């Protein structure tokens, strides 16, 4: 497991971070142009409307104030205490340093503070998402659903969940 850098801080995303996050999303090579467009739409909603957008978006930066990753999550409409993790991405040159785990742990703590009890994550079953799947499993998420052919033939939707109700 990667050691967490102590030389970082997590803060809410601001307009000036948008281009850096766009570059991070592109550089990972994991997201299609359409997926990156959707991620940026959510960021734009957050920038324009804040929490009224239904999204909570933060970045992690090094002491040099260089943004290394971001996370976007929010309450799931029509549920009691369920939240969705929409996006998490770390700069490809900074992966393996614990930034993703730090972002995820902070989001979990924030969800708990908001009365959240369950955090859900959806991802692709494609082989290229293997490291992403292992990341969620190492973070204590359990695969609770698989929908065959959801994204396209041969690309299943995987749903991971973690109960936050009794976790400290």
N, C-alpha and C positions, 0 to 999 in steps of 0.2 A: 504494500500500500504506500502511496506517495506521502511524503511528509508535507504538512501544511506550511506554507510560507507565513511567517509572522510579520512580514514586511508588506502587508496588503491591507486594503480596507474595502468594504462593500458599502455602496451608497446608491441612492435612487438615480436612475438614468436621467440625463438632461439632454436638451436639444444638441448640444455640442458633441455628444457621444454617438450620435446617429451614424455618421460616416464611418467611424472606427468599427462599430458593431456591424455595419454592412460589409466592411472588409473582412471581418472575422467570419461572418456567415459564408462569404464567398470562398475564403481561403481554406475552410475546413474540407471543402470538396464533398461534403455529405448532403448538401441541399441543392435541389434543382432551382432554376431561376424563378419558377412559380412559387416554390416554397419560400425562397428568400423574400420574394415580393410580399407574401402573406406576413412573414415575420416583421418586415418593415412597416406594413399597415398597422400591426398591433403596436409597434413602437410609436408610430405617428399618433395613434389614438391616445396612448399614454401621455405623450408630450403635450397634446392639445387639451386633454380632459382630465389627466391625473387618474385618481382612483375611480372617478365617475365613469371611466371607460370600461371598467370591469377587469382591468389588468393592473398588475403590480410589476414593475420592471426595474431591475437593479443591475449595476455593473460591479465588477471587481477590478481594482486597480492596484498596481504596485506603488511603492513609495515615490517612484518617479512620475506618478500620476498617469502612467500608461495603462489604458483599459486593456485587460487581458481576457475578459469574458463577460457574458450577461445571462440573465435569467428573466423569464416572464411567466407569471402564474396568476391565478385569480379564482374567485369563488365560482363554483359551477351553478348556473341558474337553476332554480326550482329544486334545490337540495338544501339539506340542513347540515352544514358543516363540511361539505365536500368541496375540495379545490382541485383544479387541474393545473398541471405544469405544462405550459404551452411550448416553451422554448428554453433551451439551455445550450450555450455554445462557448467554447474556450478557444482562444487563438491557437492555431495549429503549432506555433513555435513554443507555446507555453503548456501544452498538454502534458499530463503526468506529474504535474507539480502540486496537485491538490486544489487548484482553483475551482474546478467543477464541484468537488465535494464541499468546499467552503460555501459556494453559492447555494447548493442544495440544502445544506444544514441551516443556513440563514433563512431560506425560504420556509423550511419546515418549522423553525422557531416562530417565524412571523405568522404562519398559518395557525399554529397553536394559540398565539396571542390573540388572534382574531376569532377564536372559538372553533377553529377547524379541527376535524377529527379524522379526516381521510384525505390523502393526496394521491391523485391518479396521474399516470403518465402513459401516453400512447406513443408507440413507435413502430417502425417497419420491421418485418422479419428478414429482410434481405441480409445476405452475408456481410455486406459492407457496413451493416449496423451492429455487427458482433461486439465490437468494443463498447458501443453505447449500451447494449443489453447487459454486458458484464458490469459496466459502471453502475447501472440501476440495481442489479443483484447485489453487488458489494455494498451498496448503500442501504440494503435491507428491504428492497422492494420485491414483492412477490408477483409472479406472472399469474393474473387472475382470469384473463380471457384471451382468446385467439380467434380472430374472425378471418377465415380463409378467403384469399383473393380480394380482400377489402380495397387495397389501393390499386391493384391491377392483378391480372392472373399471375399466380405464383408469389405474390407479395401480400402476406397476411398482416393484419393489424394486431399488434400485441398491446395488451393493456396491463400495466403494472400498478400495484397499489401498496400503500403503506398506511397502517393505522397510526395516527398521531395522538390518539386519545390518552393512552397510558404510558407514553414515552416521555422521559424527562428531558 
